[in-house]
Amino acid sequence: ESGLPVEGKIEREVKGGFEVRIGRSRGFCPFSQIDVVRGTDPAQHLGKVYAFRITEYKEGGRNLIVSRRALLEDEQRAQADEVRKTIVPGAVVTGRVVSVRDFGAFVELGGGIQGLLHVSEMGWSRVSDTSSVAKPGDQITVKVLRVDEATGKIALGLRQLMADPWATVESTYAVGQVATGRVTRVTDFGAFVELEPGVEALAHVSTFPPSGQSKA
């Protein structure tokens, strides 16, 4: 009735969940109520002692249904309120990568709050494979770029914490200098050449030697 947590030990796996020893009583915790993370291996919980909330009390306490997830969600909500205070544009925060997609990576910043590190913000050079920059489980430090209060979406950046390669271009390169680069794109009007990560130059088609061939 009071909602106070009780301590219980997970003794064994049963159909649909776990048998939990709570003092001299036995309770049942459904698989869905053991954690906030879905799909965890049931074996990792066996023998563990956790705090639970009693969600059903029947037969004078002989029939108990308990939930660990309810307590974890309460903790997560309290933590989320504190985390939100620190997530403001310009803030540098550390989070955990939870998933990686072609368009970027989702980073948990605490309390279940996630932000998107878009592929365009992963580095100064073009990133073709996001998994080469971040993998699920990685701890990563990012900069908060934007916070949409209406939708709750948070935009993160990684390249903003790296040195801007264009800041030293004038002192590194000069007219007439011979440099080696990697061709990244070819168009009708020329080729884009990466001189260093984040610094691309255009080799115009007029600067290429004649090939002796004409386009049909």
C-alpha positions as CSV (number, residue, x, y, z in Angstrom):
1,E,0.0,0.0,0.0
2,S,2.8,2.4,0.8
3,G,4.8,1.5,-2.3
4,L,8.0,1.1,-0.2
5,P,10.6,-1.2,-1.9
6,V,11.3,-4.6,-0.6
7,E,14.5,-6.7,-1.0
8,G,14.3,-10.0,-2.7
9,K,16.6,-12.7,-4.1
10,I,16.0,-14.2,-7.5
11,E,16.1,-18.0,-6.8
12,R,15.1,-19.6,-10.1
13,E,13.5,-19.1,-13.5
14,V,9.9,-20.2,-13.9
15,K,7.4,-20.0,-16.7
16,G,7.0,-16.4,-17.6
17,G,9.4,-14.9,-15.1
18,F,11.3,-15.5,-11.9
19,E,10.6,-16.8,-8.4
20,V,11.8,-14.3,-5.9
21,R,12.5,-15.0,-2.2
22,I,11.3,-12.0,-0.1
23,G,11.9,-12.8,3.6
24,R,9.9,-15.9,4.3
25,S,7.6,-15.3,1.4
26,R,7.9,-16.1,-2.3
27,G,7.0,-13.7,-5.1
28,F,6.8,-13.8,-8.8
29,C,8.5,-11.2,-11.1
30,P,7.5,-11.4,-14.8
31,F,10.3,-11.2,-17.3
32,S,9.0,-7.8,-18.5
33,Q,9.3,-6.4,-15.0
34,I,12.9,-7.4,-14.2
35,D,14.7,-4.6,-16.1
36,V,14.1,-1.5,-18.2
37,V,16.3,-3.1,-20.9
38,R,14.3,-5.6,-22.9
39,G,15.7,-8.9,-24.1
40,T,18.4,-9.4,-21.4
41,D,19.6,-12.9,-20.7
42,P,17.5,-14.3,-17.8
43,A,20.5,-16.2,-16.5
44,Q,22.3,-13.0,-15.6
45,H,19.7,-12.3,-12.9
46,L,19.7,-15.6,-11.1
47,G,21.0,-15.4,-7.6
48,K,21.0,-11.6,-7.6
49,V,19.5,-9.5,-4.8
50,Y,17.4,-6.6,-6.0
51,A,14.9,-4.1,-4.7
52,F,11.4,-4.7,-5.8
53,R,8.0,-3.0,-5.6
54,I,5.0,-5.1,-4.7
55,T,2.4,-4.6,-7.4
56,E,-0.1,-7.3,-6.3
57,Y,-0.6,-8.6,-2.7
58,K,-3.0,-11.6,-2.4
59,E,-3.9,-14.4,0.0
60,G,-2.4,-12.6,3.0
61,G,1.0,-12.2,1.3
62,R,1.3,-15.8,0.1
63,N,0.8,-14.6,-3.5
64,L,3.0,-11.7,-4.4
65,I,3.7,-10.1,-7.8
66,V,6.7,-7.8,-7.8
67,S,8.4,-5.4,-10.2
68,R,12.0,-4.2,-10.3
69,R,11.4,-2.3,-13.4
70,A,8.9,0.1,-11.6
71,L,11.7,1.2,-9.3
72,L,14.2,1.6,-12.0
73,E,11.9,3.7,-14.1
74,D,11.3,6.0,-11.1
75,E,15.1,6.4,-10.7
76,Q,15.4,7.0,-14.4
77,R,12.8,9.7,-14.3
78,A,14.4,11.5,-11.4
79,Q,17.8,11.3,-13.1
80,A,16.3,12.5,-16.4
81,D,15.1,15.7,-14.7
82,E,18.7,16.4,-13.5
83,V,20.2,15.5,-16.9
84,R,17.9,17.9,-18.8
85,K,19.2,20.8,-16.7
86,T,22.7,20.1,-18.2
87,I,21.7,19.6,-21.8
88,V,21.9,23.1,-23.3
89,P,23.4,24.2,-26.6
90,G,27.1,24.5,-26.2
91,A,27.4,22.0,-23.4
92,V,30.0,19.2,-23.6
93,V,28.6,16.0,-22.3
94,T,29.6,12.3,-22.1
95,G,27.2,9.6,-23.1
96,R,26.9,6.0,-24.3
97,V,26.2,4.9,-27.8
98,V,23.1,2.8,-27.9
99,S,22.6,2.3,-31.7
100,V,24.4,3.2,-34.9
101,R,22.6,3.8,-38.2
102,D,23.7,4.9,-41.7
103,F,22.6,8.5,-40.9
104,G,24.3,8.7,-37.5
105,A,24.4,7.3,-33.9
106,F,22.0,7.6,-31.0
107,V,23.7,8.5,-27.7
108,E,22.2,8.1,-24.3
109,L,23.1,11.0,-22.1
110,G,21.6,9.7,-18.9
111,G,18.2,9.1,-17.5
112,G,17.0,7.5,-20.7
113,I,17.5,10.8,-22.6
114,Q,19.0,10.2,-26.1
115,G,20.5,12.6,-28.7
116,L,21.4,12.1,-32.3
117,L,25.0,12.4,-33.5
118,H,24.3,12.9,-37.2
119,V,26.8,11.6,-39.7
120,S,27.5,15.1,-41.0
121,E,28.7,16.1,-37.5
122,M,31.0,13.0,-36.9
123,G,34.1,14.6,-38.4
124,W,35.5,17.3,-40.6
125,S,35.9,14.9,-43.4
126,R,33.1,13.0,-45.1
127,V,32.2,9.9,-43.1
128,S,31.0,7.0,-45.3
129,D,30.8,4.3,-42.6
130,T,29.3,5.5,-39.3
131,S,30.3,2.3,-37.5
132,S,34.0,3.3,-38.0
133,V,33.4,6.3,-35.7
134,A,31.1,4.8,-33.1
135,K,29.9,1.4,-31.9
136,P,27.1,0.4,-29.5
137,G,28.4,0.6,-26.0
138,D,31.1,3.1,-26.7
139,Q,31.5,6.0,-24.2
140,I,31.7,9.2,-26.2
141,T,32.1,12.9,-25.5
142,V,30.0,15.2,-27.7
143,K,28.8,18.8,-27.9
144,V,25.2,19.7,-27.7
145,L,24.3,21.7,-30.8
146,R,20.5,22.1,-30.6
147,V,17.7,21.2,-28.3
148,D,14.1,21.3,-29.7
149,E,11.9,21.9,-26.7
150,A,8.8,21.1,-28.7
151,T,9.8,17.7,-29.9
152,G,12.5,16.8,-27.3
153,K,15.0,16.1,-30.1
154,I,18.7,16.8,-29.2
155,A,21.3,17.3,-31.9
156,L,24.9,16.4,-31.0
157,G,28.3,17.1,-32.6
158,L,31.7,15.4,-32.5
159,R,33.7,17.4,-35.0
160,Q,33.2,20.6,-32.9
161,L,35.5,19.1,-30.3
162,M,38.2,18.5,-33.0
163,A,40.7,21.0,-34.3
164,D,39.3,22.8,-37.4
165,P,41.6,21.9,-40.3
166,W,40.7,25.0,-42.2
167,A,42.2,27.2,-39.4
168,T,45.7,26.3,-40.6
169,V,45.1,26.0,-44.4
170,E,46.7,29.4,-45.2
171,S,49.9,28.5,-43.4
172,T,50.0,24.9,-44.7
173,Y,49.3,25.4,-48.4
174,A,50.5,28.0,-50.9
175,V,49.9,28.8,-54.6
176,G,52.4,26.7,-56.7
177,Q,52.9,24.1,-54.0
178,V,52.9,20.5,-55.0
179,A,50.7,18.4,-52.8
180,T,49.4,14.8,-52.7
181,G,45.7,14.1,-52.2
182,R,43.0,11.5,-52.5
183,V,40.2,11.8,-55.1
184,T,36.9,11.7,-53.3
185,R,34.4,12.7,-56.1
186,V,34.5,13.1,-59.8
187,T,32.1,15.4,-61.6
188,D,31.7,16.7,-65.2
189,F,33.6,19.9,-64.2
190,G,36.4,18.3,-62.3
191,A,37.5,16.2,-59.3
192,F,37.4,16.9,-55.6
193,V,40.6,16.0,-53.9
194,E,41.1,15.5,-50.1
195,L,44.4,17.0,-49.1
196,E,43.9,16.1,-45.4
197,P,40.9,15.1,-43.3
198,G,38.3,17.9,-43.7
199,V,40.2,19.8,-46.4
200,E,39.0,19.3,-49.9
201,A,40.1,21.1,-53.1
202,L,38.7,21.2,-56.6
203,A,40.9,20.2,-59.5
204,H,39.0,21.8,-62.4
205,V,38.6,19.8,-65.6
206,S,40.5,22.5,-67.4
207,T,43.7,21.7,-65.4
208,F,43.8,18.0,-66.4
209,P,46.1,17.0,-69.3
210,P,44.3,16.2,-72.6
211,S,43.3,12.5,-72.8
212,G,42.9,12.4,-76.5
213,Q,39.4,11.2,-76.1
214,S,36.1,13.1,-76.5
215,K,32.8,12.4,-74.9
216,A,30.1,11.1,-77.1
